[in-house]
Amino acid sequence: MIFGVDHIALSCGDISHGVKLLNEIGYRAKYVQEDIPNNPAKRPFLKSYDSAHSIAYCQIANGVSIELTQHASTLNDTVSSYQLLFNRPPADTIDFDEALPLSWENAWRAVPGCRHPVAALWVPFHSQFWYDAEHDNILSGFVSALMLSVKNLHASERFWTKGLSFSIINRGITDDGHEFLHIAFRPPVKAWSLDLILLEDDKRKSQSYLDDSGFPCLALISNHLADDKERLLDTGAGDLSDEFSLNLGNKSLNILMLRGPDSEIIEIIELVK
């Protein structure tokens, strides 16, 4: 059973510098591990496979965690696989020059409290994201929500609700005529919760990779990978990896990687007791 959100991944070129940057907006590193073996099961999810990678797991009070990941690939300014909404812009942020679909901006306005969404580039990470310009005077920043542009809203709804156990909050149509679905994970532990907008507007690249710039992967927490694997296959998951084990932060984890109906990368994590 999947029962919460563990983290959203953020690619970085320098793990130590990345930790400092996240610290500036309120995230604290729970652990930093360098030169961790990169399991071969992840090879299909990487543009450039390397034998090792580095990770920093960064937490903020009552918000979803961010896992900084340093891969072998060079980072370039690009549109993120998952569109992410911060409640304030970090330092070293500039306007994102590339034109993004108007429907994405309109969809953010469907998130309660988001009135003035702005597309930006977090320069040190080469990471495109969004923030609400009406909230940029608060002291700390955290992830307010994610958005995913999808080809077939019905197929994505089935995958995210039946397969990944998200709950439907609201559905509607943007001002420019695109259907959207607001879903969420709302467990008792607030740090495991997340709002997600599924927007039927296929304006994203067809394939994403773990070593892409930006926010390429969402990780969820499970208490039984075998059951989840079978259910996810039935609801539209593809490219499922073999399960593999990893020791992080003095904990032993079983991990499954997969892609959703629109190539989005999902990581399912099971804590080994």
N, C-alpha and C positions, 0 to 999 in steps of 0.2 A: 504494500500500500504506500502510495506517495502522500506525505503528510506535511510538506513545507518546502519553502524555497531556501536553498543554502547560500547561493551567491550568483552574481553576474560577473562574468570574466571581462577583464580589461587588459588589452595587450600593451606591453611597454618595451622600450629598448634598453632600459637600465633599471633594474629592480630596486636598487638603493635610492635612486633619485625619485622613482615612482612612489615609494613609501613616503618620502618627505612631502611630495605634492599632495597625496591623499591626506596626510596628517594635517595639512593646512586647512582642509575643509571639514575636519572633525573625525576622520577615519583613523583608527589606531590599529597597528599591525599586531595581530595575535601571535603570528609566527612568520618567519622568513626562512625558506629553505632553498638553497642554491644547488645546481647540478643534480637535480632529481632525475632518475632514469625515466626516459620517455617510452612507455610501453608500445611495442609494435602494433598493438590493436588500434592505436590512435593514428596510424599512418594514413588511412584514407581521409582523415579529417584535417590533415596538414598540407599546406602547399609545399613546404620544405621540411622533410623529416630530419630530425637530429636526435642523437642518442640521449640527450639530456635537456632539461629546461629548468627555469627557476620560478618559484611561486612565493608570493606574499599574500597572506590572508588578512584582510583589513576590515574591521568592524566599526559600526557607529551605533549609538544608542537608539533602539527602536526602529532601525532601518535595515534594509537588506544589505548584506556584506558584499564587498568587491574583492575578487581574487585577481591580483596583478599577476600576469604571466609573461615571462620573457622567453621568447622562442628564438630560433636561429634567423628567421626571416627579417628583412629590413622593412620597417614600417613606412607607409606612404599615406598622405592625406586621402581619405576615401569615405564613402557613405557607409555608416555602420550597418552590420547585419541586423542587429536589434536596435531600433530607435529608442533612445533613453531620454527621459525627462528628469533633469535635476531641479530642485526647488530654488537653486541660486547658481550663478555661473562661477566656476572656480577661477583663480587667477590664471594669467597666461591664456586667456580666451579671446578669440577674435571672431568676427562674423564669418560664417561659412560661405565661400564664394560661389560654389556650385549651386545651380538652381535645383530646389527640391520640389516635389509635387505639392500643389496647393492643398490637395486633399489631406496630406499629412498634417499640415498646420491646422486645418479645420478639425481633424480628428482629435488633436490634443485639446481643443476647446470642449470636447465631450467629457474630459476628465474633470471632476468637480474641483473648482478653485483655480483652474488654469485658464486665464483670460488673454494673455499676451505671449504665446509661444514664439521663441526666437531660435533659429538654427545657428549653431556656433561650432567652432573648432577649438578643441583643447590642444594647443600647439605642441607641448612636450610629448603628448601621446599620439599625435597625428589623428586624434579621435573626434569624429563628428558627433554632436549630441544636441539636445534642446534644453532650454530653461525658460521659466516664466518670468518675463521682465518685470512683472508687478511684485515679485517676491525676492528681488535680488539684493535687498537691504538686510536680510536676516544674517545671523552670525555663522551658522553651520549649513553645509550642503549635504543632501542625501538624495538617493534615487526615489523619485515620486512614483514613477510608472515606466513601463516599457510599451512599445508599439511594434507590431509586425504587419507588414504589408503582404497580403496573401492573394493567390489567384482565385481560390474557391472558398468562400467564407463557410459554406456548409461543411465541407471536408475538414477545414481547420477547426471549426467548432467541435466536431465530433472528436478529433484528436486531442484537443486541449481540455475538453470537459470530460469525456468518457475515458480517454487514455491517461491524461495527466491530472484529473480530479480538480480542475479549476471550476469555480461556480460562476454562473451568469449573473451579472449585476444589471446590465442595461443593453439594449440594442437600439440602433437608429440609423439615420442617414445624414451625412455631412451636408453642409450648405451647397457643395458642388455635386451632390447626387451619388456619393459612394456609401454603400452599406458598411456599418461597423458593428462590432460586438465588444462590449466592455465586460471582461471577466476578471476574476481575482482569486487569490489564495488568501483566506482570512483565518489562519489558525490562532490558537490562544497565545502563542509566542509571536509578538509583533514583528520581531526581526526575521521571521520566516514568512511574512506576508508580502504580497505584491499585487499591484493592479496591472493589467495587460489589455491593450486595445488591439483587436484583430480588425484590420481594415482591408476591405476587398478593393485593391488597387495595385495591380502587379507592376510596380515601378522600381523594383529592387533587382540587384544582380541575381542570376539564377543559382549560383553556388557560393557558399560561404565556407570559410576555413578557420580553424582555431588560431592560426597565426596571422589572420587579417588584422588590420588596424581597427581600433574601436572596441565594440562590445560584441564579440562573436558567439558567445555561448551562455546559456542559462543552465544552472545546476540546481537540481531538486533532490530532496531527501526521501529515502525509501526505507521501509523496514522489511521488505521482502522482494528482492530483485527478480527472482524467478517468476513470481506471479505478475509483476509489473511488465516484464518482458513479453509475456504471452498476451496480455491485454493491449499493449502498445502495438504489437504486430497486427492485432485485429482492428485497430482504429486508425491505421494509416502510417505507422512509423516505417522508415526505411534505413538501409545501411547500418543495421545494428552491429556493433562490435562484439567481439568475445568479451566476457567479463574478465576484469583483471584487478589485481590488488595493488594498493599503494599505502605507504605509511606517511602521514602528514600530521604535524602538530602532536606527535606522540599518540596518534590514533591509527588504527588499521582500518582501511576502507576497501570495500568492493565497489567497482565502478563499471558502468555500462554507458557507452556513447551511442548516439543515434541521431538521425535526421527526421524532422517532421515533414508534413506534406509540401512545404515550400522551401525545403533544404535547410531550414533553421536547425542549428545544432543544439542538442539537449544532452546534458550529462546527468545520470541518475547515480546517486551516492548512497551506499548502504554501510552503516557503521557496524563493524565486526565486534560483537560483544565478547 
